[in-house]
Amino acid sequence: MNRNTLLFASLLALAGTGANAADTDAIVQAWPARQPHRDAALKGLSLRQKIGQITQPEIRTITPDEVREYAIGTVLNGGGGWPGMDRAATPAQWRALSEQFQAAALQATPGIPLLWGTDALHGHNNVRGATLFPHNIGLGATRDADLVRDIGRATARAVRATGLHWTFAPTLAVVQDVRWGRTYESFGADPALVKRLGQAEVEGLQDGLKDGRGVLATAKHYIADGGTRRGIDQGVAHASPAELAQVHGAGYLGALDAGVLTAMASFSSWTDSAGYVEHGKMHGNRTLLTDVLKDRLAFDGLVVSDWDGIGQLPGCAPEDCPAAINAGIDIVMVPFKWKAFYANTLRDVEQGRIPMSRIDDAARRILRVKFSLSVSTDVPATVEAMQEPELARRAVRESLVLLKSKPGLLPLPRTARVLVVGAAADDVKRQAGGWSVTWQARDTSNADYPQATTLLAALRQRLGAAQVTFDPDGTTQDPARFDAVVAVLAEQPYAEGEGDVRITESLRHSRRHPEDLAVLQRVSGHGKPVITLLYSGRPLYVNDLANKSDAFIAAWLPGSEGTGLADLLVAPAAGEPAWPGFTGRLSFPWPAGPCQFSTHEARPWWPVGGGLSGAEKTEQPRLPEPADPPLCPL
C-alpha cells in the first residue's frame, strides 16, 4: 500500500469515528502547503518578466539575445516570416532557431519555456515541403470529423518537426455573407457542422500535448468574425445576444468541449441588433472576453490578440493599449513595435492604468498553458515528417462536390485522350489558395511547392503523358481530336481582407476572371465532353460556365495533392481501389444569381447539403443566365 493510499485510508477512518471539522482542518494543516507549479513560478517573476510573458514579437524583429534580455515568453512567425527570411528554410533550420529562442527564454526565466505560434491553417503551410490539405471550406464538404481530426494530428506533427508548439487554428466562423475574403477558412454555414468539425480539429491538434506530439490549438476569431455586415473583413457584426451565442458561439462550445487552450480575439466589432447598442471592437470587449468566455464559459486558457489588433481600439496604438489588456487580452501580438509596447505596458502598470491583478491573471493563464505541454519532441526535423500525402489525397477526394454531370461521363476510361485547358491546371498557388508559403500566396511559383502535384501532373501520371495535352488558354489545340476536355478555372489566391468581394461587385466568376470564360468558349461546342473544375475560396455564380460544361465540379482549394482530383476524374486501373464516386456535399449554398451573397439565400442553385454522386441517370436542365447587373444593390 503506497503513502497516498494510507493517507486516504486514515482520513476515511477518521471520518468514520466522527472526526469534526476542526479535527479535519488540523489534519490538513499538519501537511506543508504546496502551490501549483504555475503559481510558484508566477511568484518568482518580476513585473518586467511578467510583461515579457505577455509580449509576442514576430521572429523578423527579435533575436535570441533580446528574448533573454526582455524575458520574452512567446514569438510568432507571420505568413512570409521564415528563419533568416529564407522561404526555402529547411525543418532543421526552423528547429535550430526555435532551440535558440528556447534556450534564451529558459535562461531568462528558468523552468518557464517559450511558445512559438504560427498560422498552420491547412497543414504547416508556411514551411516549404509540407503537405497542404484542402482549406476548411473543402473539409466542411466532407462532413467527416474523423478525417478532420486526423488532419489535425498530421498538422501537429508537421509543426512539431520544425520545433514550434502553437497554431492559430481553427477558424470557427459561421459565415453569413460569402463576399468575406476569409470564407474558405470556415467549415460552413451550419453552426452544428462548424461545432462538430471545429471540435474534431482541436482534438487532433492537441492530441499528445504532454508527449510532444500535439500542438496548442486556437479558437478564433472570437467572436462573429464571419457575421460582419456585407462580408467586410474586420467589419461590424449585427447580431442579437441569442444569435451571438447560438450561431456564432457554436464552434467555441465545441472547441471548449475539446479542451482548447487558447483563443484569439477578432478584429471585428459587434453591434447588438436587439438593443441597437454598439459594443465596438472585440479586442476591447470585456463583457465577451472576460465575463462570457473566461467566467461564464469557464475558459481557463489564454486569450491572444490578433496582429496589431489592439491598435484599432479608440485611444490606443499597436504599442500601447491598457484597454485591451484590461478587457481580457492575455498575450498581445505586437509583431514590430514590441519594445515600445513592453516599455509602455510597464509604465501603464506602474501608473495604475493596468491593475497588477490583471497582469498576474494574464501571466498565470500563460503559465497554465505552458505547463500543459512538453516543448520537447521526438518528431524528427525532416521534410518527410511534414508530409501526409495519402491523407491529403483522401481529403481532396471527399471534398469534391459534383454540381452538374452528364450520365455516364465520369470517371473517364484509362484509354481516354484528354485536352487540359486553363492555366490553373498546372499552378499550385491557385490550387492551394492563400496562406500557402506566403500570406497571400500570389508571389509564389510551383518551385515553392516541391512536394505538390498539380492536376495536370496527376492526369499525366494516371493516363500517361502521351494521352494528355496541355493548352493553357485553349488556342492551339482542336478539342475534336480528343476524347474529353478538362478545364480548370480558378480564383487568384487571396487571404483576409484582400479577398473581399467589394460591396457592389457580383459573384459572377466570368466578370472577375474573363479569361476563364474565354477558355471555355474556345473548347465547348466541338462535340466532345467538357469537364470543368473550379478552384475557389467560396461558392460563385457560374451558370454561364456550367452551361458550357458537361460536368461541373466545385473543387474548392484542394491543396498540394492534385492526385485526389484525378482519382475521381479517371477510372482506376485493374487492381486499384475503386472510389465511391462523389461524396462531397455543399456546406454553403451555391448561388443561382450573381448577387446572392447570403448563406441564408432562399432560392440558390444548390442548397446546403446539395451535390451529385455521379451515378445519376438524368442530365440537369440548362441553367438560366439572367442579365448581369453592372452593380449589385446595396
C-alpha positions as CSV (number, residue, x, y, z in Angstrom):
1,M,0.0,0.0,0.0
2,N,1.5,3.3,-1.1
3,R,1.7,6.5,1.0
4,N,-1.3,8.2,-0.7
5,T,-3.4,5.2,-0.2
6,L,-2.5,5.0,3.5
7,L,-3.3,8.7,3.9
8,F,-6.7,8.3,2.2
9,A,-7.5,5.2,4.4
10,S,-6.6,7.2,7.5
11,L,-8.9,10.1,6.5
12,L,-11.7,7.6,5.9
13,A,-11.1,6.1,9.3
14,L,-11.2,9.5,11.0
15,A,-14.4,10.3,9.1
16,G,-15.9,7.0,10.4
17,T,-15.1,7.9,14.0
18,G,-17.0,11.2,13.7
19,A,-14.0,13.5,13.4
20,N,-15.3,17.0,13.4
21,A,-14.4,19.9,11.0
22,A,-11.8,21.2,13.4
23,D,-10.1,17.9,13.6
24,T,-10.1,17.5,9.9
25,D,-8.7,21.0,9.5
26,A,-5.9,20.2,11.9
27,I,-5.0,17.1,10.0
28,V,-4.9,19.1,6.7
29,Q,-2.9,21.9,8.3
30,A,-0.3,19.4,9.5
31,W,0.8,18.9,6.0
32,P,3.0,21.5,4.3
33,A,1.1,23.6,1.8
34,R,2.3,23.3,-1.7
35,Q,1.5,25.7,-4.6
36,P,0.7,24.5,-8.1
37,H,3.8,24.8,-10.3
38,R,2.4,27.7,-12.2
39,D,1.7,29.8,-9.0
40,A,5.1,29.1,-7.6
41,A,6.6,30.2,-10.9
42,L,4.4,33.3,-11.0
43,K,5.6,34.4,-7.6
44,G,9.1,34.1,-8.8
45,L,8.6,36.5,-11.7
46,S,9.3,40.3,-11.5
47,L,6.9,42.7,-13.2
48,R,9.3,43.1,-16.1
49,Q,9.3,39.3,-16.6
50,K,5.5,39.1,-16.4
51,I,5.3,41.8,-19.1
52,G,7.8,39.8,-21.2
53,Q,5.4,36.8,-20.9
54,I,2.5,38.7,-22.4
55,T,4.5,40.3,-25.3
56,Q,4.6,38.4,-28.6
57,P,7.0,39.8,-31.3
58,E,7.5,38.4,-34.8
59,I,10.6,36.5,-35.5
60,R,11.9,39.0,-38.0
61,T,12.1,41.6,-35.3
62,I,13.7,39.8,-32.4
63,T,16.9,37.9,-31.7
64,P,17.5,35.2,-29.1
65,D,19.6,37.7,-27.1
66,E,16.6,40.0,-27.0
67,V,14.4,37.1,-25.8
68,R,16.8,36.7,-22.9
69,E,17.1,40.4,-22.2
70,Y,13.4,41.1,-22.1
71,A,12.3,37.6,-20.8
72,I,10.0,37.3,-23.8
73,G,7.6,34.3,-23.4
74,T,6.3,33.8,-26.9
75,V,7.0,34.6,-30.5
76,L,5.3,34.1,-33.8
77,N,6.0,34.0,-37.5
78,G,3.6,35.7,-39.8
79,G,2.8,34.5,-43.3
80,G,6.0,35.2,-45.1
81,G,8.2,35.1,-41.9
82,W,10.9,32.4,-42.0
83,P,14.2,31.8,-40.3
84,G,16.7,34.2,-41.9
85,M,14.0,35.4,-44.2
86,D,14.6,32.3,-46.3
87,R,11.4,30.9,-47.7
88,A,13.3,27.7,-48.5
89,A,14.4,27.2,-44.9
90,T,14.5,23.5,-44.0
91,P,12.8,22.0,-41.0
92,A,16.2,21.7,-39.4
93,Q,16.8,25.4,-39.8
94,W,13.4,26.2,-38.2
95,R,14.2,23.8,-35.4
96,A,17.6,25.4,-34.8
97,L,16.1,28.9,-34.4
98,S,13.4,27.5,-32.1
99,E,16.0,25.9,-29.9
100,Q,18.0,29.2,-29.8
101,F,14.9,31.1,-28.7
102,Q,14.0,28.3,-26.2
103,A,17.5,28.3,-24.6
104,A,17.4,32.1,-24.3
105,A,13.9,32.1,-22.7
106,L,14.9,29.4,-20.1
107,Q,18.0,31.5,-19.2
108,A,15.7,34.5,-18.6
109,T,13.0,32.6,-16.7
110,P,14.3,29.2,-15.6
111,G,11.7,26.5,-15.8
112,I,9.3,28.6,-18.0
113,P,9.5,27.6,-21.7
114,L,8.9,29.8,-24.7
115,L,6.0,29.2,-27.1
116,W,6.3,29.8,-30.9
117,G,3.0,30.3,-32.7
118,T,2.2,30.1,-36.4
119,D,-0.7,30.1,-38.8
120,A,-0.9,26.4,-39.8
121,L,-4.3,26.6,-41.4
122,H,-4.2,23.8,-43.9
123,G,-1.1,21.9,-42.9
124,H,2.1,23.6,-41.9
125,N,1.6,25.9,-44.8
126,N,4.4,28.4,-44.1
127,V,7.1,25.8,-44.5
128,R,8.4,24.6,-47.8
129,G,7.8,20.9,-48.4
130,A,4.9,20.4,-46.0
131,T,1.7,18.8,-47.2
132,L,-1.1,21.3,-47.9
133,F,-4.5,19.9,-47.1
134,P,-7.8,21.4,-48.5
135,H,-8.8,24.6,-46.8
136,N,-11.7,24.3,-44.3
137,I,-14.4,25.1,-46.8
138,G,-13.4,21.8,-48.6
139,L,-13.2,19.9,-45.3
140,G,-16.7,21.1,-44.5
141,A,-17.9,19.5,-47.7
142,T,-16.6,16.1,-46.5
143,R,-18.6,16.4,-43.2
144,D,-16.0,13.8,-41.9
145,A,-15.0,14.6,-38.3
146,D,-12.6,11.6,-38.2
147,L,-10.8,12.9,-41.3
148,V,-10.6,16.4,-39.8
149,R,-9.2,15.0,-36.6
150,D,-6.6,13.0,-38.5
151,I,-5.6,16.2,-40.4
152,G,-5.2,17.9,-37.1
153,R,-2.8,15.2,-35.9
154,A,-0.8,15.4,-39.1
155,T,-0.6,19.2,-38.9
156,A,0.6,19.0,-35.3
157,R,3.3,16.5,-36.3
158,A,4.5,18.9,-39.1
159,V,4.5,21.9,-36.8
160,R,6.5,19.9,-34.2
161,A,9.0,18.9,-36.8
162,T,10.1,22.5,-37.0
163,G,10.2,23.0,-33.2
164,L,7.0,25.0,-33.0
165,H,4.3,24.5,-30.4
166,W,1.2,26.5,-31.3
167,T,-1.1,27.0,-34.3
168,F,-3.6,29.9,-34.7
169,A,-6.3,27.5,-35.9
170,P,-9.1,26.5,-36.3
171,T,-11.2,29.3,-37.6
172,L,-14.7,28.8,-36.1
173,A,-16.6,31.4,-38.2
174,V,-20.2,30.7,-39.2
175,V,-20.2,32.8,-42.4
176,Q,-23.2,34.9,-43.2
177,D,-22.0,36.6,-46.4
178,V,-19.7,34.8,-48.8
179,R,-18.2,38.1,-50.0
180,W,-15.9,37.8,-47.0
181,G,-12.3,37.1,-48.0
182,R,-11.9,34.5,-45.3
183,T,-14.9,32.4,-46.3
184,Y,-12.6,29.5,-47.2
185,E,-11.3,29.4,-43.6
186,S,-14.8,28.4,-42.4
187,F,-16.2,24.8,-42.4
188,G,-19.6,26.1,-43.5
189,A,-22.8,28.0,-42.8
190,D,-24.3,25.5,-40.4
191,P,-23.4,26.2,-36.7
192,A,-23.8,22.5,-35.9
193,L,-21.3,21.5,-38.6
194,V,-18.8,24.2,-37.5
195,K,-19.1,23.0,-33.9
196,R,-18.6,19.3,-34.8
197,L,-15.6,19.8,-37.2
198,G,-14.0,22.5,-35.1
199,Q,-14.1,20.2,-32.0
200,A,-12.5,17.4,-34.1
201,E,-9.7,19.7,-35.3
202,V,-8.9,20.9,-31.8
203,E,-8.9,17.2,-30.6
204,G,-6.5,16.3,-33.4
205,L,-4.2,19.2,-33.0
206,Q,-3.9,18.9,-29.2
207,D,-3.6,15.1,-29.1
208,G,-0.4,14.2,-27.3
209,L,0.5,17.7,-25.9
210,K,2.3,16.2,-23.0
211,D,4.1,13.7,-25.2
212,G,5.5,16.4,-27.6
213,R,3.2,15.3,-30.4
214,G,0.3,17.7,-30.2
215,V,0.3,21.5,-30.5
216,L,-1.8,24.2,-29.0
217,A,-4.9,24.9,-31.0
218,T,-6.6,28.4,-31.1
219,A,-10.3,29.0,-31.2
220,K,-10.6,32.0,-33.5
221,H,-11.7,34.7,-34.2
222,Y,-13.7,35.3,-31.1
223,I,-16.4,36.2,-32.0
224,A,-18.7,36.6,-35.0
225,D,-15.9,37.3,-37.5
226,G,-18.0,35.5,-40.1
227,G,-21.1,37.6,-39.3
228,T,-19.9,41.1,-40.4
229,R,-22.3,43.1,-42.5
230,R,-21.8,42.7,-46.2
231,G,-18.9,40.3,-45.5
232,I,-16.5,43.2,-44.9
233,D,-13.3,41.8,-43.2
234,Q,-12.8,43.4,-39.8
235,G,-16.2,44.9,-40.1
236,V,-19.3,45.0,-37.8
237,A,-21.4,42.0,-37.0
238,H,-25.0,42.9,-36.2
239,A,-26.5,40.1,-34.1
240,S,-28.7,39.7,-31.0
241,P,-27.1,38.2,-27.9
242,A,-29.0,35.0,-28.6
243,E,-27.7,34.8,-32.2
244,L,-24.2,35.6,-31.0
245,A,-24.3,32.7,-28.6
246,Q,-26.3,30.2,-30.6
247,V,-25.0,30.8,-34.1
248,H,-21.6,32.4,-33.8
249,G,-20.7,30.8,-30.5
250,A,-21.4,27.2,-31.6
251,G,-17.9,26.5,-32.7
252,Y,-16.4,27.8,-29.4
253,L,-18.6,25.5,-27.4
254,G,-17.2,22.6,-29.4
255,A,-13.7,23.8,-29.0
256,L,-14.1,24.2,-25.3
257,D,-15.5,20.7,-25.0
258,A,-12.3,19.6,-26.8
259,G,-10.2,21.3,-24.2
260,V,-8.9,24.2,-26.4
261,L,-6.2,26.1,-24.5
262,T,-6.0,29.4,-26.4
263,A,-8.5,31.7,-28.1
264,M,-7.8,34.7,-30.4
265,A,-9.8,37.9,-30.3
266,S,-11.4,39.0,-33.6
267,F,-10.6,42.2,-35.5
268,S,-14.3,42.7,-35.9
269,S,-16.9,44.7,-33.9
270,W,-20.3,43.7,-32.5
271,T,-23.5,45.7,-32.5
272,D,-26.4,44.3,-30.5
273,S,-29.2,44.2,-33.1
274,A,-31.8,43.6,-30.5
275,G,-31.0,46.6,-28.4
276,Y,-29.2,48.6,-31.2
277,V,-26.2,49.1,-28.9
278,E,-22.7,49.4,-30.4
279,H,-20.2,47.4,-28.4
280,G,-17.2,48.2,-30.5
281,K,-14.1,46.3,-31.3
282,M,-13.8,42.8,-29.9
283,H,-10.3,43.4,-28.6
284,G,-11.7,45.8,-26.1
285,N,-14.9,44.0,-25.2
286,R,-14.6,42.9,-21.5
287,T,-18.1,41.6,-21.4
288,L,-17.4,39.0,-24.1
289,L,-13.7,38.3,-23.4
290,T,-13.9,38.1,-19.7
291,D,-17.4,37.9,-18.4
292,V,-18.6,35.4,-21.1
293,L,-15.6,33.5,-22.3
294,K,-13.5,33.3,-19.1
295,D,-16.1,33.4,-16.4
296,R,-19.4,32.1,-17.8
297,L,-17.8,29.5,-20.1
298,A,-15.1,28.7,-17.6
299,F,-12.3,29.1,-20.2
300,D,-9.1,28.9,-18.1
301,G,-6.7,29.2,-21.1
302,L,-5.3,32.3,-22.6
303,V,-6.6,34.9,-25.0
304,V,-4.2,36.3,-27.6
305,S,-4.8,39.4,-29.7
306,D,-4.6,39.4,-33.5
307,W,-1.8,41.1,-35.5
308,D,-1.6,44.6,-34.0
309,G,-5.3,44.3,-33.2
310,I,-5.1,46.4,-30.1
311,G,-4.2,49.4,-32.1
312,Q,-7.7,49.5,-33.6
313,L,-9.3,50.4,-30.2
314,P,-10.2,54.1,-29.6
315,G,-7.4,55.9,-27.9
316,C,-4.9,53.0,-28.5
317,A,-1.9,52.4,-30.6
318,P,-0.4,49.0,-31.6
319,E,2.3,49.6,-29.0
320,D,0.1,51.0,-26.1
321,C,-3.4,49.8,-25.1
322,P,-4.3,49.3,-21.5
323,A,-8.0,48.9,-22.5
324,A,-7.3,45.7,-24.4
325,I,-5.3,44.1,-21.5
326,N,-8.0,45.2,-19.0
327,A,-10.7,43.7,-21.3
328,G,-9.1,40.3,-21.1
329,I,-6.3,40.0,-23.7
330,D,-3.5,37.9,-22.1
331,I,-0.9,37.8,-24.9
332,V,-0.5,40.8,-27.1
333,M,0.6,40.1,-30.7
334,V,2.7,43.1,-31.4
335,P,4.9,42.0,-34.3
336,F,7.1,45.0,-34.9
337,K,6.8,47.6,-32.1
338,W,7.2,45.2,-29.3
339,K,9.9,47.1,-27.5
340,A,7.7,50.2,-27.3
341,F,4.8,48.0,-26.1
342,Y,7.0,46.5,-23.4
343,A,8.0,49.9,-22.1
344,N,4.6,51.4,-22.3
345,T,2.9,48.5,-20.6
346,L,5.5,48.6,-17.8
347,R,4.7,52.3,-17.4
348,D,0.9,51.6,-17.5
349,V,1.1,49.2,-14.7
350,E,3.4,51.4,-12.6
351,Q,1.0,54.3,-13.1
352,G,-2.1,52.3,-12.3
353,R,-3.7,52.2,-15.7
354,I,-3.5,48.4,-15.7
355,P,-4.1,46.7,-12.3
356,M,-1.3,44.4,-11.1
357,S,-4.0,41.7,-10.6
358,R,-4.8,41.8,-14.3
359,I,-1.1,41.2,-15.2
360,D,-0.9,38.4,-12.7
361,D,-4.0,36.8,-14.1
362,A,-2.7,37.0,-17.6
363,A,0.7,35.6,-16.6
364,R,-1.0,32.8,-14.6
365,R,-3.0,31.8,-17.6
366,I,0.0,31.8,-19.8
367,L,1.9,29.6,-17.4
368,R,-1.0,27.3,-17.1
369,V,-1.0,26.8,-20.8
370,K,2.8,26.4,-21.0
371,F,2.9,23.7,-18.3
372,S,0.1,21.8,-20.1
373,L,2.5,20.7,-22.9
374,S,6.0,19.4,-23.4
375,V,8.1,21.8,-25.6
376,S,10.5,19.0,-26.4
377,T,9.5,16.4,-29.1
378,D,10.7,13.2,-30.7
379,V,9.4,14.3,-34.2
380,P,12.4,14.4,-36.5
381,A,13.2,17.7,-38.1
382,T,12.8,16.4,-41.6
383,V,10.7,17.2,-44.6
384,E,9.3,13.7,-44.5
385,A,7.8,14.4,-41.0
386,M,5.8,17.2,-42.5
387,Q,4.2,15.1,-45.2
388,E,1.0,13.1,-45.3
389,P,0.2,12.9,-49.0
390,E,-2.2,10.0,-48.8
391,L,-4.3,11.6,-46.1
392,A,-4.5,14.8,-48.1
393,R,-5.4,12.9,-51.2
394,R,-8.3,11.3,-49.4
395,A,-9.4,14.7,-48.1
396,V,-9.4,16.0,-51.7
397,R,-11.5,13.1,-52.9
398,E,-14.1,13.5,-50.2
399,S,-14.3,17.3,-50.6
400,L,-15.2,17.5,-54.3
401,V,-18.8,18.4,-54.9
402,L,-20.3,17.5,-58.3
403,L,-22.8,20.2,-59.3
404,K,-23.6,19.0,-62.8
405,S,-22.8,15.8,-64.8
406,K,-23.8,14.1,-67.9
407,P,-24.9,10.5,-67.1
408,G,-22.0,8.0,-67.6
409,L,-19.4,10.7,-68.3
410,L,-17.3,10.2,-65.1
411,P,-14.9,8.6,-64.5
412,L,-13.1,8.8,-67.8
413,P,-11.7,5.5,-69.1
414,R,-7.9,4.8,-68.8
415,T,-7.7,4.9,-72.6
416,A,-9.0,8.5,-72.8
417,R,-7.1,11.1,-74.7
418,V,-7.6,14.3,-72.8
419,L,-7.1,18.0,-73.6
420,V,-6.4,20.1,-70.4
421,V,-7.1,23.8,-70.6
422,G,-6.9,26.6,-68.1
423,A,-3.5,27.9,-66.6
424,A,-4.6,26.9,-63.1
425,A,-4.3,23.2,-64.1
426,D,-0.6,23.5,-63.6
427,D,-0.4,26.2,-61.0
428,V,0.0,25.1,-57.3
429,K,-0.7,28.6,-55.9
430,R,-4.2,28.6,-57.4
431,Q,-4.7,25.0,-56.4
432,A,-3.7,25.7,-52.8
433,G,-5.1,29.3,-52.3
434,G,-4.0,31.8,-49.7
435,W,-1.9,31.1,-46.7
436,S,0.4,28.9,-48.8
437,V,4.2,29.5,-48.2
438,T,3.4,33.3,-48.1
439,W,0.4,35.2,-46.7
440,Q,-1.3,35.9,-50.0
441,A,0.5,33.2,-52.0
442,R,0.3,35.3,-55.1
443,D,4.1,35.8,-55.1
444,T,4.8,32.0,-55.2
445,S,5.5,29.6,-58.0
446,N,5.5,25.9,-58.4
447,A,9.1,25.8,-57.3
448,D,8.0,26.9,-53.9
449,Y,5.9,23.6,-53.6
450,P,8.3,20.8,-54.4
451,Q,6.0,18.3,-52.6
452,A,2.9,19.2,-54.6
453,T,1.3,17.5,-57.6
454,T,-0.8,19.7,-59.9
455,L,-3.9,18.3,-61.6
456,L,-2.1,18.3,-64.9
457,A,0.8,16.2,-63.4
458,A,-1.7,13.9,-61.8
459,L,-3.6,13.3,-65.0
460,R,-0.3,12.5,-66.8
461,Q,0.6,10.1,-64.1
462,R,-2.7,8.3,-64.4
463,L,-3.3,8.3,-68.1
464,G,0.2,8.5,-69.4
465,A,2.0,11.7,-70.6
466,A,1.3,10.9,-74.3
467,Q,-2.5,10.9,-73.7
468,V,-2.6,14.3,-72.0
469,T,-2.1,17.6,-73.9
470,F,-1.9,20.9,-72.1
471,D,-3.1,24.1,-73.9
472,P,-3.4,26.7,-71.1
473,D,-5.6,29.2,-73.0
474,G,-7.2,26.8,-75.4
475,T,-5.9,28.5,-78.6
476,T,-3.6,25.9,-80.1
477,Q,-5.4,22.5,-80.0
478,D,-8.6,21.3,-81.7
479,P,-10.8,19.8,-79.0
480,A,-12.4,17.5,-81.6
481,R,-9.1,15.4,-81.7
482,F,-9.6,14.4,-78.0
483,D,-12.0,12.2,-76.1
484,A,-12.6,14.8,-73.5
485,V,-11.6,18.2,-72.3
486,V,-10.7,19.0,-68.7
487,A,-11.0,22.7,-68.0
488,V,-9.6,24.2,-64.7
489,L,-10.9,27.6,-63.7
490,A,-9.8,29.4,-60.6
491,E,-9.8,32.5,-58.5
492,Q,-6.4,34.0,-57.9
493,P,-5.2,33.3,-54.3
494,Y,-6.0,35.7,-51.6
495,A,-6.1,36.0,-47.8
496,E,-8.1,38.1,-45.3
497,G,-9.5,41.4,-46.5
498,E,-7.6,41.3,-49.8
499,G,-10.0,38.6,-50.8
500,D,-13.2,40.6,-50.0
501,V,-15.7,41.0,-52.8
502,R,-16.4,44.7,-52.7
503,I,-19.9,45.9,-51.8
504,T,-21.4,46.4,-55.2
505,E,-19.4,43.7,-57.1
506,S,-21.1,40.5,-58.1
507,L,-20.1,36.9,-57.6
508,R,-20.0,36.2,-61.3
509,H,-16.7,34.4,-61.9
510,S,-16.7,35.3,-65.6
511,R,-16.8,39.0,-64.8
512,R,-14.0,38.7,-62.3
513,H,-12.0,36.3,-64.4
514,P,-13.0,36.8,-68.1
515,E,-10.0,34.7,-69.2
516,D,-11.7,31.6,-67.8
517,L,-14.9,32.3,-69.8
518,A,-12.8,32.7,-72.9
519,V,-11.1,29.4,-72.4
520,L,-14.5,27.6,-72.1
521,Q,-15.9,29.4,-75.1
522,R,-13.0,28.1,-77.2
523,V,-13.3,24.4,-76.2
524,S,-17.0,23.9,-75.8
525,G,-19.4,23.0,-78.6
526,H,-17.0,20.8,-80.5
527,G,-18.8,17.5,-79.9
528,K,-16.5,16.4,-77.0
529,P,-17.5,16.5,-73.3
530,V,-16.1,19.3,-71.2
531,I,-15.4,18.6,-67.6
532,T,-14.9,21.8,-65.6
533,L,-13.3,22.1,-62.2
534,L,-13.4,25.4,-60.3
535,Y,-10.8,26.3,-57.6
536,S,-12.4,28.8,-55.3
537,G,-12.5,30.0,-51.8
538,R,-16.3,30.5,-51.8
539,P,-19.3,29.5,-53.9
540,L,-19.5,31.7,-57.0
541,Y,-22.1,32.4,-59.7
542,V,-21.2,30.2,-62.6
543,N,-24.4,29.5,-64.6
544,D,-22.8,30.6,-67.9
545,L,-19.7,28.4,-67.2
546,A,-21.8,25.4,-66.1
547,N,-23.9,25.6,-69.3
548,K,-20.7,25.3,-71.4
549,S,-19.7,22.2,-69.4
550,D,-20.9,18.6,-69.4
551,A,-19.7,18.2,-65.8
552,F,-19.0,20.9,-63.3
553,I,-17.1,20.3,-60.0
554,A,-16.6,22.6,-57.1
555,A,-13.0,21.6,-56.1
556,W,-12.6,24.4,-53.6
557,L,-8.9,24.9,-52.7
558,P,-7.6,21.4,-52.7
559,G,-4.0,22.0,-51.7
560,S,-0.9,20.0,-52.7
561,E,-2.4,16.7,-53.7
562,G,-3.8,17.0,-57.3
563,T,-3.8,13.2,-57.3
564,G,-7.0,13.3,-55.3
565,L,-8.7,15.2,-58.1
566,A,-7.5,12.7,-60.7
567,D,-8.9,9.8,-58.6
568,L,-12.4,10.9,-59.3
569,L,-11.8,12.0,-62.9
570,V,-10.2,8.8,-64.2
571,A,-11.2,5.2,-63.7
572,P,-8.8,3.1,-61.6
573,A,-6.6,0.6,-63.3
574,A,-7.1,-3.1,-62.7
575,G,-6.3,-3.9,-59.1
576,E,-6.5,-0.3,-57.9
577,P,-9.2,0.7,-55.4
578,A,-12.5,2.0,-56.9
579,W,-13.7,5.2,-55.2
580,P,-17.4,5.5,-54.3
581,G,-18.0,8.4,-56.6
582,F,-18.6,12.0,-55.5
583,T,-19.4,12.1,-51.8
584,G,-18.8,15.8,-51.0
585,R,-21.9,17.8,-50.2
586,L,-22.1,21.6,-50.0
587,S,-21.6,23.3,-46.7
588,F,-22.6,26.6,-48.2
589,P,-25.5,27.2,-50.6
590,W,-24.4,27.7,-54.3
591,P,-25.8,30.9,-55.8
592,A,-28.3,30.9,-58.6
593,G,-27.7,34.6,-59.3
594,P,-24.7,37.0,-59.4
595,C,-25.9,38.9,-56.3
596,Q,-26.8,36.1,-54.0
597,F,-24.3,36.6,-51.2
598,S,-26.2,35.5,-48.1
599,T,-25.8,32.0,-46.7
600,H,-29.5,32.1,-46.0
601,E,-30.5,32.5,-49.6
602,A,-34.0,31.2,-50.2
603,R,-33.5,30.1,-53.8
604,P,-30.0,29.0,-54.6
605,W,-28.9,26.8,-57.4
606,W,-27.9,24.2,-54.8
607,P,-28.8,24.3,-51.1
608,V,-26.5,23.3,-48.2
609,G,-26.2,19.5,-48.5
610,G,-26.5,19.6,-52.2
611,G,-24.4,17.7,-54.7
612,L,-24.5,14.7,-57.1
613,S,-22.9,11.3,-56.8
614,G,-22.1,10.9,-60.5
615,A,-24.4,7.8,-60.8
616,E,-27.5,9.8,-61.7
617,K,-29.3,8.7,-64.9
618,T,-30.7,12.1,-65.9
619,E,-29.0,15.2,-67.0
620,Q,-29.6,18.5,-65.3
621,P,-31.5,21.2,-67.3
622,R,-29.8,24.2,-68.7
623,L,-29.4,27.0,-66.2
624,P,-30.9,30.4,-66.7
625,E,-28.4,33.2,-67.4
626,P,-30.1,36.4,-66.3
627,A,-28.6,39.7,-67.3
628,D,-25.6,40.5,-65.2
629,P,-26.2,43.8,-63.4
630,P,-23.3,46.3,-63.6
631,L,-23.6,46.7,-59.9
632,C,-25.3,44.7,-57.2
633,P,-27.8,46.5,-55.0
634,L,-26.6,47.7,-51.5
